[in-house]
Amino acid sequence: MWDKVENGLMRSFREHDDREEEAISLLEEFVHKVIPLKSKSALLCTLADFWEKQGEKKKARQGFEQIIQWDASEWHIEHAQGHLYELDNLNIGQPAPLFDLPDVDGNRIRLADFHGQVVVLHFWGTDCGWCQFIYPPLRKIAQEYPEDQVTLIGLSTDTDLGILRAKIKEEEFIWPQICEGKGWKDTVFKLYNVDGIPAEFILDPDGRIAFKLSGGGEGSGDELAEAVRSLVELKKPAP
């Protein structure tokens, strides 16, 4: 029953952004009334995600730790562990986790090799409808900036490399693409705790996390383009 209550509330505020605070207040009330720990975990997981996005990190941490302590739902425990890892290791200004993996063409991609450049890690998948809104700004970035200034790296949730390669060709993506074929369990998805796409981590020339972006839709690429532009401008020598 409580799963239906939570799903109904969250669906309502996703459809009506102006009702987000109302839905969150109701969830905060319900989480103390629910008896089954699995349902409590689902409610608290939604709340902790919200608190994390709002910058209430202490509150989010307490929520995720409580979910692990309840030990009622494997999925919610793994989700909580991932976000506790993110709270400790994936903050703005922290060094980006390094990786060394082959792209879909067999070329080795070592993140450390791009030190001194702005790097855009673009997490996506061919079955992601919202991701298509990011394609045009990505292509523009690839065309506008030289390779020694800005590097794009795509990371896909796909499990069928044939479908992925066809999409890369269709969309004319000229930047490297990494895909191990394990879906959400691919190495870099776990390293960066990505559990939703599209998502972007933008790294500064020192290899630190400068921006974390998520979600798609019309206009979503503007934030990406502006983030890259601002980092490129910072790198330029003073006149």
C-alpha positions, 0 to 999 in steps of 0.5 A: 500500500505504501509503495502506491502512496509514494509512487502516486505522490512522486508522480504527481510532483514530477508532473507538477513541479510547483507541488514538489515541496508539498509532496516532500512534506507528505513523504516526510510525514509518512516515513514515520508512520509506515510499518514495513521496513521495505516501504520505509526504505523506499520512502526514505530513499526518495527523501534522501535523494531529494535532500542530496540534490538540495545540498542538505548533505548531512540530512541525506547521509543520515537517511542513506545510513538509516536505509542500510541499517534497516537492511530491508531491501537489497536495491535500496541498500545498494542505492544508499551505499552508492550515494554515501560513496558519492557524498564522500568522493564525488563533490565539486572540487574533488579529484575525478576518479581515474579510469583506463579502459578501451573504447568501442574501437579498441583504443585505450582511454586513460583519463589521466592522459587528458590532464590540462584539458577540460573533459566532459564525461557524457553518460547516455544510452541509445534507448534514452529518449531524453539524451537526444536533447544533449546531442546537438550541444555535444556536437557543437562542443566537439566542433568548436573546441580543439582536441587539446582544449576540450575532450568529450568521452561518451559512456553508454549503458548499452549491452549490444555494441552493434546497436551502439555503433549504429547509433554513433554512426547515425548521430555522427559522434566523433568522440570516443565511446566507452561501453563494457556491455554491462549496462549500469554495472559498467566500471565508470558508471559505478565509479561516478555513481551514475544511476540516471541518464543523461548525466555529465561530469565536467572536469577542469584542467586539473582533473577535478570535478567542476560541474555535475549535470543531470537530466534532459529536455529542451534547453538542457544543453545550454547549461552544458555548453555554458559550463564548458565555456566558463572552464575554457575561459578560466584556462586562457592566459591573462592578456 
